[in-house]
Amino acid sequence: MTSSVVVCTWGEGRDGVPGESEEMLTLGRKVSDSLEVDLNWLVLGPLPDRAVEVAGSYGVASLDRVADTKLADFEPDALVEALAQYCAQQPTRVLLFGQSFDGRLIAPRLAGRLGAGVVMNGVDVDVGEDGRLQITASAYGGDTRVVYELCGVESCVVSVLANAVSPEPRAGEGPDPTLRDIQVDLGGVEERIRTIEAARTEGPRLEDAEIIVSGGRGLSAPADFELVEQLAKALGGMAGASRPLVDDGWVDSSRQVGLTGKITRPALYLAAGISGASQHMAGCSAAKTIVAINRDPDAAIFRYARYGIVGDCLEILPELIRAAKAR
């Protein structure tokens, strides 16, 4: 059986389609075209309503589903076993995951089971002239990129950073994907870790926001974060924060932008009182426009910003709020 490139998703996201599906399908189609193999989309759990439509627009040859009651909730041991059985039935050259919390947990474990290579923090995948896979990944806290060339393995698992790829549907119409229900046996799987209470988030996702206003150490007190929220609301965006504010308990971790938080790609990112450390920039460097406010004229954030304001963000934010409300 011919190997394929497989994009694997689970859960829900925008319009019911798992988050980052279209980004990974774009990357998957690029790799499958280079390898001259099929692109398959594997959905673990219920099939989203728009899955067939999305699959067709991205050139998916086979839309595969593994539906088992043990996959209804995130159970890592069951997911690893289901994926290992799937790969035994469908030889896979490249398996792409979104680098969510779940993906970071599953990808290396699955690679170990399969004897495959694994690369985390992926941003791109190419195929060299000799047919070897070349995976570009973010490194050193997002400061640079590194290219790994896979040698000595037949397949590779790649965990792709959120918003690393811009969705690009295939031009023109193609054939509808083949729908396949893949049977796996998870009867003998017992989870080694039990979730007592899962974290719950509501409302829009920071990763999907077109405008983000983020606050950092330049805010002198927790109450000052209200200025960030007011400006974000006035601009029709969302409020974010750097890790120190999350660590100090000023804001919830769902607001954190950075390497260990959310990876965003907004049209506008306004950083108020943020120094611009590489770990933070890993979460916002893909923004189309970055505006920085910082008292230190030598702050690293100004190297990334298109527009910069040297000054106290506690004095400047109220003026920006008034100007935004007066539009």
N, C-alpha and C positions, 0 to 999 in steps of 0.2 A: 504494500500500500504506500502511495506517495506521501511524503511528509508535507505538512502545511504550516502556515503561520496562523496562530490562534490568539484572539483577543478574548480575555476572560473577565466577566463582570458578574456582579450580584447586587441585590438591594435595589433601592429606588433613587431617583434623582429628578432632574428637570423633565417635566412632561412625562413622568413615569419611567423614563429611560435612565438606567444607572449612570451616576455622575462620571464624567470624562469618557463616556463610551465613544462619542464621535471623534474626540481627539485621538484616542488609541486606534480607532478604526482607520483614521487617516494615516497614522504611522504604520499600521499593519498592512494597509494596501500598498504603501511605498515599498515595504520590505518584501511582500509577496510578489510584487511585480519584478523586483530585482532578482529574486530567487526563482522566478517563473513557477511558482506553486500557488495553490489555492489559499484564499483568506477565509478562515472560519471564525464565527463569533459564538463563543460558548457562554450561555447564560445559566447560572446556578440558581435554581428556584423558579418562581413563576415567570412566565414570558411577558415582558412589558407590552402594552397595547400597541405601541408604535414600533416595535422591534423589527417587524418585517419591512416596513417602510424605510426605516433608517438603514437596515442592512442592505436593501436594494440600492440606496443612494450612495453607498460606500463600496460597492463591488464585492459584497460578501457572497461567497459561493455556497456555504452551508451555514445555516443558523441552527445551532445545536442547543438542546436544553437537557439539563439533568434535574429532574424533579423528584425529590425525596423528602419525606417529612423531617428528616434530620437536618435538612438544609433550610428549613423555614426560618430559623434564627441562626445567627452567626455562631457556628460551632467549629472551631479550627481543625480539630482532629478529623471530623467528618468531611470537611472541605478538602483537606489534604488527601484523604483516601479517595474521595470522589474524583479529584483531578488526576491522581495517579492511575486510577482505573480508566479514566477517559483517555489519557495519553497512551495507555497500553493498547487501547482499541484504535486510536487515531494517532499515528506517529506525528510528532510535533517538532518542527525545527526551531521555531521561536514562539514562546508563550509570553504574552504581554499582560501585565497587571497594572492597574492604577495604584499609585503609591499612597493609599489611604492607610489608616492604622491597621486595618485588617490585612491589606496587601503586604505591608511590611512584615507581618507575622507569618503569612502563608508562603510568600515567594521563596525564602531561603529553605524552609522546611520541605517544600515540594521539590526544589532542586536537589536537595540531599537524597530524597527518595528516588529520584529519577537518575541520579548520577549526572546531572546536567550542570552547565555553568550558570552562574547567577550574577546579575549586576543590579544594584540598587541606585536610586537617584538618577535614573536614565532620562535623557532628554532627546536622544536621536539614535537611530539604528541604520547603519549602512552595510553594504556588502562589498568587500574588496574584490580586486580582479581575480584573486585566487579562490573566490567563493567564501572566504572566511568572514564571519560576522565582526563588525566593528561598532561597538556600542559607546556612544558619547554620554558621559555622566557628569553631573555637578560634583565638584570636589572642593575640599578645604572651606567648608561652610558657604559654598556658593561663589567664592572668589574666582574660581577658574573652572575649566573643563578638562576632563581627562578622557582619552580614547582607549578602550580596552579591546584588544583583538583576541577572539576566542580560539584557542588551540587545544587540540586533544579531546574535545567533546563534540558530540553529534548535535546537541540541542542546547538551548539557553533559555533561562527564565529572566525576563527583564521587568523591573518595577519602574514605571514611568511617572515622573513628577507631574503633579497637577498643573495644567496650563502650559506645559512644555511645548505643546504642538497646537497650532491653530487648525480647527476643523475645516476640511476642504472636501465637500462631496464630489464624487466623480462626475465629470462632464458627460452629458448625454445619458440616455436610458440603457440599462443592461437587463439581463435576465433576472427574474426573481430568485432569491436564494432557496435552496432546498431546505426544508424543515425536517429536523431529525430529533427524535426523543432517544437519548442515550441512556441505556440501562446500567446501573451500578448496584452493587450489593454493599450496603452500609450496616447490615444487621449486626456485625460483630464489633462495631466501633463504639468505644466507651470514652467519653470526654474526660480528660485528666484534670481539667480546670473548669470549675463551675462559676458562672456569673451570678452573684448575689443580687446586684442591682445595677442595671445598665444606665449609663449617662444618656440624657435625653436633651435634644436641642430642638427649638421651634423657630419658625420664621425663615426668611431668606438666608442663603449661604453667603459668607464673606467672599468665597472664591468666585461667585457669580456677579459680584457688584461691579458696576461700571465706574462708580466714583467711591473712593475710600479716603476718609480722613483719619489718620492715625496719630496717637499721642505717645510720647515717651517720657524720659526722665526730666525733660524740660518743664513738665508740669510739676508743681511743687507739692501738691496735695491731692488726695483722691477726689475731692470735690471739683478740682479743676478739670477733670475728665469730662465734666458736663459741657464745657466749651467745645470739646471735640465732637460730642454728640450733637450739639446744637448746630454746628457748622455742617456736619454730615447731613443732618435733616434738611437744613436750608438749601443744600446743593442737590438734594434728592439721592444721597448716597448712604453709605454705611460707615459706622465708626469702627476703627481697629486700634490695636495697641502693640507696643513692643513687649518683649518677654519680661523685662523687669517689672512692668506694671501688673502683669499676670502673676508673677512670682510673689509680689507684695500683696496680692489679693484685691487690688483696685478694680480689676475687671475680670470677667469670666474667660477661661482659656479658649472659648469659641471665638474670641475677638483677636487672638494673637496672630500676628503676621510674622513669618520668618521660617527658617529652616525646620524648627520643631513645632511650627504652627501651621498657618494656612499659606499656601502658595497661590498668589493672586495675579491677575492680568487685567487690571482696570484700565479704562481710558485715562483716568486722572487719579493720581495718588498724591495726597498732600500729607507730608510728614512734619508734625509739629513737635519740636523738642526731641527729635530722634537723631542720634549721632551718626548713624549709617554704618554700623558694624556689619561685617559680611554675613553673619547669621541672619540679620534682619533683612538685608538686601536680597537674600536668596528668595524671600517671599514676595518681593515687590519690584524687582529689577525689570520684569517683563512689562511693566506699566508703559503705556504709550507716552504719558507725560508725568514727570515727577516734579512736585513743587516742595521745596524744603524751607522750613523756618527754624533757625538755630542761632543762638547768641554767639557761638564760636565761628568766626569766619573761616577757620581751618578744619571745620568738621568734615568728616569723610562723606557725609550725605550730599555735600555740594558737588562732589565729583560725578554723581549720578543724576543730579537734578537739572532739568531744563531751565527752571526758574528758581531763584533762591532769594530769601529775605534774611538778612542778618539782623537779628533782634530778638527780644523776649517774646515767646509765643503767647504768654499771658496778656501781653499788651496788644499783640497783632490779631489774635483770634477774635476778640470782640469786634474789631473793626471789619474783619472779613465777614463775620456773621451779619453785621448791619448792612454791608454791601450786598451780600447774597439775598437777604430778605427784601432789599429795595429793588431787586431786578424786576 
